[in-house]
């Protein structure tokens, strides 16, 4: 990956963006996209929409959600400890013992997620899973007044983990789901620069996917596209205890994942495969027998229906602080979608 793109990805990962609080990450996305788009705007929902060749046909929408899992300050007790809510779907068992940042109007406040130490648990307590209300965040405050002077009810919270290289082209970070997708749909416009583009391309960094596909629902309605591609992550099954009989075979480094199933237009799927083969881009296939929990579901059901596809980035350890992917897969997602768009014209018939 070129250094400028990798640095943008690093910055995007670092910017806090739990659902409903995506503004810091979206500001970076808008600034990065400005040289590659004819226009960039933010709608009332918070979606950032970069448009290239607006007079072209057909209209194509690309969606990658920038929102990440997070927490929210819910209550401060008399001793200054903070109870918190979750934003998005967490494995509660892996929350304790983490460093977090509470994002306040006066800047970030460092905290740690705590619970009772194992040494002082009863035998029965050691066997049970803790519930969210039995955990807390410690910011080192002496009492409620000191804590309340630093943080407010409703302040968003994220893990502190940033982007790091694990080995070779394998990288680890919090929030690859789906800042990697938001990055990828932006890179598509960069790759299309100077190319013979016929379609109007609306690349959207969507909001609030983790709490109900909300940004894709509103942005797709506003754009009113004929064709849509969502970019998200999918489960890599090349780690221990991943049952390929249930989840299929998906590997890191083996290329973007093209989904097939009722959520996806067969002409879009075939054209993605054709583009991958003709451009020598490695790809993998995923069976999706029902509507997916991705922006693709919202795009397909917009207005009178949209010819929709889903291109996914293989990911290990989804919805943790150590999500892991291959940078080459991420690069090839953008290359594949750019190649797809260059094969689309007003005369392309997407009728199944």
HELIX and SHEET records of a PDB file:
HELIX    1   1 UNK A    3  UNK A   14  1                                  12    
HELIX    2   2 UNK A   23  UNK A   33  1                                  11    
HELIX    3   3 UNK A   34  UNK A   36  5                                   3    
HELIX    4   4 UNK A   92  UNK A   94  5                                   3    
HELIX    5   5 UNK A  118  UNK A  120  5                                   3    
HELIX    6   6 UNK A  123  UNK A  127  1                                   5    
HELIX    7   7 UNK A  132  UNK A  134  5                                   3    
HELIX    8   8 UNK A  144  UNK A  150  1                                   7    
HELIX    9   9 UNK A  176  UNK A  191  1                                  16    
HELIX   10  10 UNK A  209  UNK A  211  5                                   3    
HELIX   11  11 UNK A  214  UNK A  223  1                                  10    
HELIX   12  12 UNK A  244  UNK A  247  1                                   4    
HELIX   13  13 UNK A  266  UNK A  279  1                                  14    
HELIX   14  14 UNK A  295  UNK A  300  1                                   6    
HELIX   15  15 UNK A  327  UNK A  342  1                                  16    
SHEET    1   A 8 UNK A  39  UNK A  42  0                                        
SHEET    2   A 8 UNK A  48  UNK A  52 -1                                        
SHEET    3   A 8 UNK A 200  UNK A 206 -1                                        
SHEET    4   A 8 UNK A  59  UNK A  65  1                                        
SHEET    5   A 8 UNK A 227  UNK A 235  1                                        
SHEET    6   A 8 UNK A 307  UNK A 315  1                                        
SHEET    7   A 8 UNK A 256  UNK A 260 -1                                        
SHEET    8   A 8 UNK A 283  UNK A 287  1                                        
SHEET    1   B 6 UNK A  82  UNK A  87  0                                        
SHEET    2   B 6 UNK A  70  UNK A  76 -1                                        
SHEET    3   B 6 UNK A 156  UNK A 159 -1                                        
SHEET    4   B 6 UNK A  99  UNK A 104 -1                                        
SHEET    5   B 6 UNK A 107  UNK A 114 -1                                        
SHEET    6   B 6 UNK A 136  UNK A 138 -1                                        
SHEET    1   C 3 UNK A 164  UNK A 167  0                                        
SHEET    2   C 3 UNK A 170  UNK A 173 -1                                        
SHEET    3   C 3 UNK A 323  UNK A 326 -1                                        
END                                                                             
